Amino acid sequence: MWVNPLLQALIDAAQSEQTSRTIRIVCTILVSLLYLIGLACLFLLVFVIEGQGLFIRGFFLVMGIIVLADYLKFLKALVRKRRKRRKRASKGYPAK
């Protein structure tokens, strides 16, 4: 229950231009670590643990795919912001 607000706060800090570069990097690493641990656990539940029904395995697989899509969306937003900053800096505007 507390993981969702924590994760959202870390994502907001990682994408914010008002935080320092070091804080953005640390938040990005923490968010990536949480996502990768969650993905590994979900896919382990699907492919390694035996004795589960097909419906439960399918449910965990769909959850894993949703988490993977959300993680890729997060990374895409970070890359887009970095490209925008670089493009603005190359036009002569100061980088923030």
PDB file as gemmi writes it, atoms N, CA and C in Angstrom:
CRYST1    1.000    1.000    1.000  90.00  90.00  90.00 P 1                      
ATOM      1  N   MET A   1       0.821  -1.183   0.000  1.00  0.00           N  
ATOM      2  CA  MET A   1       0.000   0.000   0.000  1.00  0.00           C  
ATOM      3  C   MET A   1       0.874   1.259   0.000  1.00  0.00           C  
ATOM      4  N   TRP A   2       1.976   1.242   0.704  1.00  0.00           N  
ATOM      5  CA  TRP A   2       2.842   2.408   0.758  1.00  0.00           C  
ATOM      6  C   TRP A   2       3.793   2.456  -0.421  1.00  0.00           C  
ATOM      7  N   VAL A   3       3.902   1.367  -1.186  1.00  0.00           N  
ATOM      8  CA  VAL A   3       4.847   1.331  -2.298  1.00  0.00           C  
ATOM      9  C   VAL A   3       4.390   2.235  -3.438  1.00  0.00           C  
ATOM     10  N   ASN A   4       3.095   2.284  -3.698  1.00  0.00           N  
ATOM     11  CA  ASN A   4       2.586   3.098  -4.802  1.00  0.00           C  
ATOM     12  C   ASN A   4       2.896   4.585  -4.608  1.00  0.00           C  
ATOM     13  N   PRO A   5       2.593   5.207  -3.455  1.00  0.00           N  
ATOM     14  CA  PRO A   5       2.965   6.623  -3.289  1.00  0.00           C  
ATOM     15  C   PRO A   5       4.481   6.846  -3.331  1.00  0.00           C  
ATOM     16  N   LEU A   6       5.242   5.907  -2.768  1.00  0.00           N  
ATOM     17  CA  LEU A   6       6.700   6.025  -2.810  1.00  0.00           C  
ATOM     18  C   LEU A   6       7.201   5.970  -4.242  1.00  0.00           C  
ATOM     19  N   LEU A   7       6.695   5.024  -5.009  1.00  0.00           N  
ATOM     20  CA  LEU A   7       7.105   4.888  -6.401  1.00  0.00           C  
ATOM     21  C   LEU A   7       6.709   6.119  -7.208  1.00  0.00           C  
ATOM     22  N   GLN A   8       5.519   6.634  -6.983  1.00  0.00           N  
ATOM     23  CA  GLN A   8       5.077   7.827  -7.713  1.00  0.00           C  
ATOM     24  C   GLN A   8       5.931   9.040  -7.354  1.00  0.00           C  
ATOM     25  N   ALA A   9       6.299   9.178  -6.084  1.00  0.00           N  
ATOM     26  CA  ALA A   9       7.156  10.291  -5.677  1.00  0.00           C  
ATOM     27  C   ALA A   9       8.543  10.171  -6.306  1.00  0.00           C  
ATOM     28  N   LEU A  10       9.076   8.959  -6.372  1.00  0.00           N  
ATOM     29  CA  LEU A  10      10.382   8.760  -7.002  1.00  0.00           C  
ATOM     30  C   LEU A  10      10.324   9.042  -8.501  1.00  0.00           C  
ATOM     31  N   ILE A  11       9.237   8.630  -9.151  1.00  0.00           N  
ATOM     32  CA  ILE A  11       9.081   8.901 -10.581  1.00  0.00           C  
ATOM     33  C   ILE A  11       8.978  10.398 -10.831  1.00  0.00           C  
ATOM     34  N   ASP A  12       8.204  11.097 -10.013  1.00  0.00           N  
ATOM     35  CA  ASP A  12       8.080  12.550 -10.164  1.00  0.00           C  
ATOM     36  C   ASP A  12       9.415  13.250  -9.953  1.00  0.00           C  
ATOM     37  N   ALA A  13      10.179  12.806  -8.959  1.00  0.00           N  
ATOM     38  CA  ALA A  13      11.486  13.416  -8.702  1.00  0.00           C  
ATOM     39  C   ALA A  13      12.461  13.116  -9.829  1.00  0.00           C  
ATOM     40  N   ALA A  14      12.394  11.915 -10.403  1.00  0.00           N  
ATOM     41  CA  ALA A  14      13.294  11.552 -11.498  1.00  0.00           C  
ATOM     42  C   ALA A  14      12.986  12.342 -12.764  1.00  0.00           C  
ATOM     43  N   GLN A  15      11.727  12.730 -12.954  1.00  0.00           N  
ATOM     44  CA  GLN A  15      11.346  13.451 -14.158  1.00  0.00           C  
ATOM     45  C   GLN A  15      11.332  14.960 -13.980  1.00  0.00           C  
ATOM     46  N   SER A  16      11.520  15.441 -12.768  1.00  0.00           N  
ATOM     47  CA  SER A  16      11.456  16.870 -12.494  1.00  0.00           C  
ATOM     48  C   SER A  16      12.745  17.570 -12.914  1.00  0.00           C  
ATOM     49  N   GLU A  17      12.606  18.750 -13.473  1.00  0.00           N  
ATOM     50  CA  GLU A  17      13.764  19.552 -13.830  1.00  0.00           C  
ATOM     51  C   GLU A  17      14.227  20.416 -12.654  1.00  0.00           C  
ATOM     52  N   GLN A  18      13.468  20.456 -11.582  1.00  0.00           N  
ATOM     53  CA  GLN A  18      13.802  21.298 -10.443  1.00  0.00           C  
ATOM     54  C   GLN A  18      14.721  20.595  -9.451  1.00  0.00           C  
ATOM     55  N   THR A  19      14.915  19.306  -9.598  1.00  0.00           N  
ATOM     56  CA  THR A  19      15.820  18.577  -8.709  1.00  0.00           C  
ATOM     57  C   THR A  19      17.206  18.527  -9.337  1.00  0.00           C  
ATOM     58  N   SER A  20      18.191  18.286  -8.523  1.00  0.00           N  
ATOM     59  CA  SER A  20      19.560  18.227  -9.034  1.00  0.00           C  
ATOM     60  C   SER A  20      19.751  16.967  -9.868  1.00  0.00           C  
ATOM     61  N   ARG A  21      20.800  16.982 -10.644  1.00  0.00           N  
ATOM     62  CA  ARG A  21      21.072  15.844 -11.534  1.00  0.00           C  
ATOM     63  C   ARG A  21      21.355  14.581 -10.720  1.00  0.00           C  
ATOM     64  N   THR A  22      22.046  14.728  -9.619  1.00  0.00           N  
ATOM     65  CA  THR A  22      22.368  13.582  -8.772  1.00  0.00           C  
ATOM     66  C   THR A  22      21.107  12.942  -8.209  1.00  0.00           C  
ATOM     67  N   ILE A  23      20.179  13.766  -7.740  1.00  0.00           N  
ATOM     68  CA  ILE A  23      18.925  13.244  -7.193  1.00  0.00           C  
ATOM     69  C   ILE A  23      18.116  12.551  -8.281  1.00  0.00           C  
ATOM     70  N   ARG A  24      18.098  13.118  -9.482  1.00  0.00           N  
ATOM     71  CA  ARG A  24      17.371  12.480 -10.589  1.00  0.00           C  
ATOM     72  C   ARG A  24      17.964  11.125 -10.923  1.00  0.00           C  
ATOM     73  N   ILE A  25      19.287  11.024 -10.908  1.00  0.00           N  
ATOM     74  CA  ILE A  25      19.941   9.747 -11.209  1.00  0.00           C  
ATOM     75  C   ILE A  25      19.626   8.722 -10.131  1.00  0.00           C  
ATOM     76  N   VAL A  26      19.704   9.127  -8.855  1.00  0.00           N  
ATOM     77  CA  VAL A  26      19.411   8.208  -7.753  1.00  0.00           C  
ATOM     78  C   VAL A  26      17.958   7.742  -7.820  1.00  0.00           C  
ATOM     79  N   CYS A  27      17.027   8.666  -8.084  1.00  0.00           N  
ATOM     80  CA  CYS A  27      15.614   8.288  -8.181  1.00  0.00           C  
ATOM     81  C   CYS A  27      15.367   7.356  -9.362  1.00  0.00           C  
ATOM     82  N   THR A  28      16.032   7.610 -10.477  1.00  0.00           N  
ATOM     83  CA  THR A  28      15.893   6.732 -11.638  1.00  0.00           C  
ATOM     84  C   THR A  28      16.409   5.328 -11.327  1.00  0.00           C  
ATOM     85  N   ILE A  29      17.525   5.248 -10.617  1.00  0.00           N  
ATOM     86  CA  ILE A  29      18.070   3.942 -10.247  1.00  0.00           C  
ATOM     87  C   ILE A  29      17.128   3.213  -9.300  1.00  0.00           C  
ATOM     88  N   LEU A  30      16.581   3.923  -8.311  1.00  0.00           N  
ATOM     89  CA  LEU A  30      15.661   3.288  -7.363  1.00  0.00           C  
ATOM     90  C   LEU A  30      14.378   2.810  -8.047  1.00  0.00           C  
ATOM     91  N   VAL A  31      13.833   3.639  -8.938  1.00  0.00           N  
ATOM     92  CA  VAL A  31      12.623   3.245  -9.672  1.00  0.00           C  
ATOM     93  C   VAL A  31      12.916   2.035 -10.547  1.00  0.00           C  
ATOM     94  N   SER A  32      14.051   2.051 -11.241  1.00  0.00           N  
ATOM     95  CA  SER A  32      14.415   0.916 -12.085  1.00  0.00           C  
ATOM     96  C   SER A  32      14.585  -0.343 -11.255  1.00  0.00           C  
ATOM     97  N   LEU A  33      15.209  -0.211 -10.091  1.00  0.00           N  
ATOM     98  CA  LEU A  33      15.397  -1.367  -9.220  1.00  0.00           C  
ATOM     99  C   LEU A  33      14.062  -1.948  -8.757  1.00  0.00           C  
ATOM    100  N   LEU A  34      13.127  -1.074  -8.352  1.00  0.00           N  
ATOM    101  CA  LEU A  34      11.809  -1.550  -7.927  1.00  0.00           C  
ATOM    102  C   LEU A  34      11.059  -2.233  -9.066  1.00  0.00           C  
ATOM    103  N   TYR A  35      11.102  -1.619 -10.250  1.00  0.00           N  
ATOM    104  CA  TYR A  35      10.420  -2.225 -11.399  1.00  0.00           C  
ATOM    105  C   TYR A  35      11.038  -3.581 -11.756  1.00  0.00           C  
ATOM    106  N   LEU A  36      12.357  -3.654 -11.767  1.00  0.00           N  
ATOM    107  CA  LEU A  36      13.002  -4.903 -12.162  1.00  0.00           C  
ATOM    108  C   LEU A  36      12.775  -6.010 -11.144  1.00  0.00           C  
ATOM    109  N   ILE A  37      12.751  -5.668  -9.868  1.00  0.00           N  
ATOM    110  CA  ILE A  37      12.439  -6.670  -8.843  1.00  0.00           C  
ATOM    111  C   ILE A  37      11.001  -7.163  -9.014  1.00  0.00           C  
ATOM    112  N   GLY A  38      10.080  -6.246  -9.253  1.00  0.00           N  
ATOM    113  CA  GLY A  38       8.687  -6.635  -9.473  1.00  0.00           C  
ATOM    114  C   GLY A  38       8.517  -7.498 -10.702  1.00  0.00           C  
ATOM    115  N   LEU A  39       9.194  -7.127 -11.791  1.00  0.00           N  
ATOM    116  CA  LEU A  39       9.117  -7.932 -13.007  1.00  0.00           C  
ATOM    117  C   LEU A  39       9.696  -9.324 -12.793  1.00  0.00           C  
ATOM    118  N   ALA A  40      10.830  -9.388 -12.127  1.00  0.00           N  
ATOM    119  CA  ALA A  40      11.452 -10.694 -11.887  1.00  0.00           C  
ATOM    120  C   ALA A  40      10.539 -11.578 -11.043  1.00  0.00           C  
ATOM    121  N   CYS A  41       9.927 -11.018 -10.020  1.00  0.00           N  
ATOM    122  CA  CYS A  41       9.027 -11.806  -9.168  1.00  0.00           C  
ATOM    123  C   CYS A  41       7.809 -12.302  -9.943  1.00  0.00           C  
ATOM    124  N   LEU A  42       7.207 -11.431 -10.737  1.00  0.00           N  
ATOM    125  CA  LEU A  42       6.025 -11.848 -11.494  1.00  0.00           C  
ATOM    126  C   LEU A  42       6.360 -12.925 -12.521  1.00  0.00           C  
ATOM    127  N   PHE A  43       7.466 -12.761 -13.232  1.00  0.00           N  
ATOM    128  CA  PHE A  43       7.812 -13.764 -14.230  1.00  0.00           C  
ATOM    129  C   PHE A  43       8.300 -15.057 -13.589  1.00  0.00           C  
ATOM    130  N   LEU A  44       8.897 -14.976 -12.397  1.00  0.00           N  
ATOM    131  CA  LEU A  44       9.232 -16.206 -11.679  1.00  0.00           C  
ATOM    132  C   LEU A  44       7.975 -16.950 -11.267  1.00  0.00           C  
ATOM    133  N   LEU A  45       6.945 -16.201 -10.848  1.00  0.00           N  
ATOM    134  CA  LEU A  45       5.677 -16.841 -10.495  1.00  0.00           C  
ATOM    135  C   LEU A  45       5.057 -17.546 -11.690  1.00  0.00           C  
ATOM    136  N   VAL A  46       5.249 -16.981 -12.869  1.00  0.00           N  
ATOM    137  CA  VAL A  46       4.647 -17.575 -14.063  1.00  0.00           C  
ATOM    138  C   VAL A  46       5.419 -18.801 -14.521  1.00  0.00           C  
ATOM    139  N   PHE A  47       6.740 -18.704 -14.619  1.00  0.00           N  
ATOM    140  CA  PHE A  47       7.512 -19.723 -15.319  1.00  0.00           C  
ATOM    141  C   PHE A  47       8.223 -20.728 -14.419  1.00  0.00           C  
ATOM    142  N   VAL A  48       8.429 -20.434 -13.145  1.00  0.00           N  
ATOM    143  CA  VAL A  48       9.246 -21.322 -12.316  1.00  0.00           C  
ATOM    144  C   VAL A  48       8.414 -22.113 -11.316  1.00  0.00           C  
ATOM    145  N   ILE A  49       7.546 -21.441 -10.597  1.00  0.00           N  
ATOM    146  CA  ILE A  49       6.795 -22.104  -9.531  1.00  0.00           C  
ATOM    147  C   ILE A  49       5.737 -23.012 -10.147  1.00  0.00           C  
ATOM    148  N   GLU A  50       5.775 -24.262  -9.751  1.00  0.00           N  
ATOM    149  CA  GLU A  50       4.836 -25.244 -10.300  1.00  0.00           C  
ATOM    150  C   GLU A  50       3.637 -25.407  -9.366  1.00  0.00           C  
ATOM    151  N   GLY A  51       2.622 -26.031  -9.861  1.00  0.00           N  
ATOM    152  CA  GLY A  51       1.448 -26.321  -9.053  1.00  0.00           C  
ATOM    153  C   GLY A  51       0.362 -25.263  -9.161  1.00  0.00           C  
ATOM    154  N   GLN A  52       0.545 -24.283 -10.017  1.00  0.00           N  
ATOM    155  CA  GLN A  52      -0.479 -23.258 -10.191  1.00  0.00           C  
ATOM    156  C   GLN A  52      -1.298 -23.574 -11.435  1.00  0.00           C  
ATOM    157  N   GLY A  53      -2.528 -23.136 -11.401  1.00  0.00           N  
ATOM    158  CA  GLY A  53      -3.394 -23.348 -12.543  1.00  0.00           C  
ATOM    159  C   GLY A  53      -3.038 -22.429 -13.697  1.00  0.00           C  
ATOM    160  N   LEU A  54      -3.585 -22.747 -14.852  1.00  0.00           N  
ATOM    161  CA  LEU A  54      -3.319 -21.962 -16.052  1.00  0.00           C  
ATOM    162  C   LEU A  54      -3.858 -20.541 -15.915  1.00  0.00           C  
ATOM    163  N   PHE A  55      -5.011 -20.398 -15.269  1.00  0.00           N  
ATOM    164  CA  PHE A  55      -5.601 -19.068 -15.092  1.00  0.00           C  
ATOM    165  C   PHE A  55      -4.703 -18.177 -14.240  1.00  0.00           C  
ATOM    166  N   ILE A  56      -4.170 -18.715 -13.155  1.00  0.00           N  
ATOM    167  CA  ILE A  56      -3.302 -17.934 -12.266  1.00  0.00           C  
ATOM    168  C   ILE A  56      -2.011 -17.555 -12.983  1.00  0.00           C  
ATOM    169  N   ARG A  57      -1.454 -18.499 -13.730  1.00  0.00           N  
ATOM    170  CA  ARG A  57      -0.240 -18.197 -14.496  1.00  0.00           C  
ATOM    171  C   ARG A  57      -0.503 -17.105 -15.534  1.00  0.00           C  
ATOM    172  N   GLY A  58      -1.636 -17.195 -16.199  1.00  0.00           N  
ATOM    173  CA  GLY A  58      -1.996 -16.163 -17.173  1.00  0.00           C  
ATOM    174  C   GLY A  58      -2.187 -14.815 -16.522  1.00  0.00           C  
ATOM    175  N   PHE A  59      -2.794 -14.810 -15.344  1.00  0.00           N  
ATOM    176  CA  PHE A  59      -2.999 -13.562 -14.609  1.00  0.00           C  
ATOM    177  C   PHE A  59      -1.661 -12.909 -14.257  1.00  0.00           C  
ATOM    178  N   PHE A  60      -0.713 -13.695 -13.730  1.00  0.00           N  
ATOM    179  CA  PHE A  60       0.593 -13.147 -13.390  1.00  0.00           C  
ATOM    180  C   PHE A  60       1.356 -12.711 -14.631  1.00  0.00           C  
ATOM    181  N   LEU A  61       1.194 -13.421 -15.740  1.00  0.00           N  
ATOM    182  CA  LEU A  61       1.844 -13.025 -16.982  1.00  0.00           C  
ATOM    183  C   LEU A  61       1.315 -11.684 -17.475  1.00  0.00           C  
ATOM    184  N   VAL A  62       0.007 -11.505 -17.436  1.00  0.00           N  
ATOM    185  CA  VAL A  62      -0.586 -10.222 -17.850  1.00  0.00           C  
ATOM    186  C   VAL A  62      -0.120  -9.098 -16.921  1.00  0.00           C  
ATOM    187  N   MET A  63      -0.075  -9.359 -15.619  1.00  0.00           N  
ATOM    188  CA  MET A  63       0.423  -8.337 -14.686  1.00  0.00           C  
ATOM    189  C   MET A  63       1.878  -7.980 -14.994  1.00  0.00           C  
ATOM    190  N   GLY A  64       2.694  -8.982 -15.309  1.00  0.00           N  
ATOM    191  CA  GLY A  64       4.085  -8.720 -15.649  1.00  0.00           C  
ATOM    192  C   GLY A  64       4.219  -7.894 -16.910  1.00  0.00           C  
ATOM    193  N   ILE A  65       3.392  -8.172 -17.902  1.00  0.00           N  
ATOM    194  CA  ILE A  65       3.436  -7.402 -19.147  1.00  0.00           C  
ATOM    195  C   ILE A  65       2.988  -5.963 -18.901  1.00  0.00           C  
ATOM    196  N   ILE A  66       2.003  -5.756 -18.049  1.00  0.00           N  
ATOM    197  CA  ILE A  66       1.550  -4.399 -17.717  1.00  0.00           C  
ATOM    198  C   ILE A  66       2.652  -3.632 -16.998  1.00  0.00           C  
ATOM    199  N   VAL A  67       3.332  -4.277 -16.049  1.00  0.00           N  
ATOM    200  CA  VAL A  67       4.428  -3.624 -15.332  1.00  0.00           C  
ATOM    201  C   VAL A  67       5.566  -3.303 -16.298  1.00  0.00           C  
ATOM    202  N   LEU A  68       5.870  -4.200 -17.212  1.00  0.00           N  
ATOM    203  CA  LEU A  68       6.914  -3.951 -18.203  1.00  0.00           C  
ATOM    204  C   LEU A  68       6.549  -2.759 -19.091  1.00  0.00           C  
ATOM    205  N   ALA A  69       5.302  -2.672 -19.519  1.00  0.00           N  
ATOM    206  CA  ALA A  69       4.869  -1.545 -20.346  1.00  0.00           C  
ATOM    207  C   ALA A  69       4.962  -0.233 -19.575  1.00  0.00           C  
ATOM    208  N   ASP A  70       4.602  -0.241 -18.298  1.00  0.00           N  
ATOM    209  CA  ASP A  70       4.695   0.967 -17.480  1.00  0.00           C  
ATOM    210  C   ASP A  70       6.147   1.390 -17.296  1.00  0.00           C  
ATOM    211  N   TYR A  71       7.040   0.432 -17.107  1.00  0.00           N  
ATOM    212  CA  TYR A  71       8.468   0.731 -16.956  1.00  0.00           C  
ATOM    213  C   TYR A  71       9.025   1.320 -18.249  1.00  0.00           C  
ATOM    214  N   LEU A  72       8.647   0.756 -19.389  1.00  0.00           N  
ATOM    215  CA  LEU A  72       9.107   1.293 -20.666  1.00  0.00           C  
ATOM    216  C   LEU A  72       8.567   2.694 -20.908  1.00  0.00           C  
ATOM    217  N   LYS A  73       7.338   2.966 -20.458  1.00  0.00           N  
ATOM    218  CA  LYS A  73       6.776   4.312 -20.571  1.00  0.00           C  
ATOM    219  C   LYS A  73       7.580   5.304 -19.730  1.00  0.00           C  
ATOM    220  N   PHE A  74       7.983   4.878 -18.526  1.00  0.00           N  
ATOM    221  CA  PHE A  74       8.804   5.720 -17.657  1.00  0.00           C  
ATOM    222  C   PHE A  74      10.143   6.031 -18.315  1.00  0.00           C  
ATOM    223  N   LEU A  75      10.801   5.007 -18.866  1.00  0.00           N  
ATOM    224  CA  LEU A  75      12.092   5.235 -19.515  1.00  0.00           C  
ATOM    225  C   LEU A  75      11.958   6.116 -20.752  1.00  0.00           C  
ATOM    226  N   LYS A  76      10.885   5.941 -21.492  1.00  0.00           N  
ATOM    227  CA  LYS A  76      10.656   6.757 -22.685  1.00  0.00           C  
ATOM    228  C   LYS A  76      10.470   8.227 -22.308  1.00  0.00           C  
ATOM    229  N   ALA A  77       9.767   8.488 -21.215  1.00  0.00           N  
ATOM    230  CA  ALA A  77       9.582   9.871 -20.761  1.00  0.00           C  
ATOM    231  C   ALA A  77      10.908  10.489 -20.342  1.00  0.00           C  
ATOM    232  N   LEU A  78      11.769   9.718 -19.692  1.00  0.00           N  
ATOM    233  CA  LEU A  78      13.079  10.248 -19.304  1.00  0.00           C  
ATOM    234  C   LEU A  78      13.924  10.575 -20.517  1.00  0.00           C  
ATOM    235  N   VAL A  79      13.933   9.688 -21.503  1.00  0.00           N  
ATOM    236  CA  VAL A  79      14.729   9.915 -22.710  1.00  0.00           C  
ATOM    237  C   VAL A  79      14.196  11.116 -23.476  1.00  0.00           C  
ATOM    238  N   ARG A  80      12.885  11.254 -23.542  1.00  0.00           N  
ATOM    239  CA  ARG A  80      12.279  12.383 -24.254  1.00  0.00           C  
ATOM    240  C   ARG A  80      12.670  13.703 -23.600  1.00  0.00           C  
ATOM    241  N   LYS A  81      12.658  13.762 -22.264  1.00  0.00           N  
ATOM    242  CA  LYS A  81      13.039  14.989 -21.565  1.00  0.00           C  
ATOM    243  C   LYS A  81      14.505  15.313 -21.793  1.00  0.00           C  
ATOM    244  N   ARG A  82      15.367  14.284 -21.811  1.00  0.00           N  
ATOM    245  CA  ARG A  82      16.783  14.523 -22.019  1.00  0.00           C  
ATOM    246  C   ARG A  82      17.037  15.034 -23.445  1.00  0.00           C  
ATOM    247  N   ARG A  83      16.348  14.472 -24.429  1.00  0.00           N  
ATOM    248  CA  ARG A  83      16.504  14.941 -25.807  1.00  0.00           C  
ATOM    249  C   ARG A  83      16.045  16.384 -25.954  1.00  0.00           C  
ATOM    250  N   LYS A  84      14.931  16.719 -25.293  1.00  0.00           N  
ATOM    251  CA  LYS A  84      14.416  18.083 -25.365  1.00  0.00           C  
ATOM    252  C   LYS A  84      15.428  19.057 -24.772  1.00  0.00           C  
ATOM    253  N   ARG A  85      16.042  18.684 -23.639  1.00  0.00           N  
ATOM    254  CA  ARG A  85      17.033  19.534 -22.990  1.00  0.00           C  
ATOM    255  C   ARG A  85      18.259  19.712 -23.877  1.00  0.00           C  
ATOM    256  N   ARG A  86      18.715  18.625 -24.502  1.00  0.00           N  
ATOM    257  CA  ARG A  86      19.894  18.714 -25.371  1.00  0.00           C  
ATOM    258  C   ARG A  86      19.607  19.563 -26.601  1.00  0.00           C  
ATOM    259  N   LYS A  87      18.417  19.415 -27.168  1.00  0.00           N  
ATOM    260  CA  LYS A  87      18.060  20.183 -28.347  1.00  0.00           C  
ATOM    261  C   LYS A  87      18.008  21.668 -28.010  1.00  0.00           C  
ATOM    262  N   ARG A  88      17.444  21.998 -26.845  1.00  0.00           N  
ATOM    263  CA  ARG A  88      17.345  23.388 -26.422  1.00  0.00           C  
ATOM    264  C   ARG A  88      18.737  23.953 -26.145  1.00  0.00           C  
ATOM    265  N   ALA A  89      19.646  23.152 -25.586  1.00  0.00           N  
ATOM    266  CA  ALA A  89      20.999  23.609 -25.305  1.00  0.00           C  
ATOM    267  C   ALA A  89      21.784  23.823 -26.598  1.00  0.00           C  
ATOM    268  N   SER A  90      21.515  23.002 -27.617  1.00  0.00           N  
ATOM    269  CA  SER A  90      22.248  23.148 -28.877  1.00  0.00           C  
ATOM    270  C   SER A  90      21.795  24.380 -29.650  1.00  0.00           C  
ATOM    271  N   LYS A  91      20.622  24.915 -29.365  1.00  0.00           N  
ATOM    272  CA  LYS A  91      20.134  26.125 -30.025  1.00  0.00           C  
ATOM    273  C   LYS A  91      20.647  27.393 -29.356  1.00  0.00           C  
ATOM    274  N   GLY A  92      21.411  27.234 -28.293  1.00  0.00           N  
ATOM    275  CA  GLY A  92      21.984  28.415 -27.647  1.00  0.00           C  
ATOM    276  C   GLY A  92      21.307  28.793 -26.356  1.00  0.00           C  
ATOM    277  N   TYR A  93      20.219  28.121 -25.993  1.00  0.00           N  
ATOM    278  CA  TYR A  93      19.553  28.402 -24.733  1.00  0.00           C  
ATOM    279  C   TYR A  93      20.326  27.726 -23.604  1.00  0.00           C  
ATOM    280  N   PRO A  94      20.333  28.307 -22.436  1.00  0.00           N  
ATOM    281  CA  PRO A  94      21.035  27.656 -21.329  1.00  0.00           C  
ATOM    282  C   PRO A  94      20.318  26.376 -20.902  1.00  0.00           C  
ATOM    283  N   ALA A  95      21.086  25.374 -20.583  1.00  0.00           N  
ATOM    284  CA  ALA A  95      20.504  24.106 -20.118  1.00  0.00           C  
ATOM    285  C   ALA A  95      20.126  24.219 -18.662  1.00  0.00           C  
ATOM    286  N   LYS A  96      18.994  23.635 -18.314  1.00  0.00           N  
ATOM    287  CA  LYS A  96      18.546  23.702 -16.916  1.00  0.00           C  
ATOM    288  C   LYS A  96      18.951  22.463 -16.176  1.00  0.00           C  
TER     289      LYS A  96                                                      
END                                                                             
